[in-house]
């Protein structure tokens, strides 16, 4: 029964990731409810969701582009290396310390998602930041993506938009960069042995199907409704985690 619930959580998360992001807000509490401690749940969530993110990135590869002052190859290398660094940082973090951090991480990711979705938008006429600023920003995001991941897509999208990528191209590029960060982190996690494989398989199977369904539903479902739902889920998850702690 629990495996079916995790499959359903993966289906929902995969669909949500394809439509608007925030799928880890579904899989993290589902895995914690299944009995995993927060650190193992986060590692397993990353492992379960990255195949769906790879397929999403591949599907939108025609939109991939470099920033105005940084090539896509450079962005890809930063994303891949940052994911490795974040994964090692997570493995080295004691479970009790990470468990205490999780409510704050989810709160920050939810606030960032809400601000990015409903806050004021940057002026298109603003000058792009210097290349080194984009390098530092993307490196930090990639490190965060390997360590926790919630909201990493929103951070990447905001950074690429500020670097003067058109929104559509920024979205396609974001999907590939986040997929690369999570791929490199997943490799580290797999080699470390710190993965609940049965749970990861259940969620991952659902996520891949959900990603396909979400890509098809993207043309139909209103984006604003999805974003509101993600913020509500994030707030509820944050409250639940603080109460649980």
Secondary structure, DSSP 8 states (H G I E B T S, - for coil): -HHHHHHHHHHHHHHHHHHTS-THHHHHHHHHHTT--HHHHHHHHHHHHHHHHHHHHHHTGGG---BTTB-HHHHHHHHHHHHHHHHHHHHHS-HHHHHHHHHHHHHHHHHHHHHHHHS----TTS----HHHHHHHHHHHHHHHHHT-TTHHHHHHHHHHHTT--HHHHHHHHHHHHHHHHHHHHHHHHHHT---HHHHHHHHHHHHHHHHHHHHHTTTS-HHHHHHHHHHHHHHHHHHHHHH-
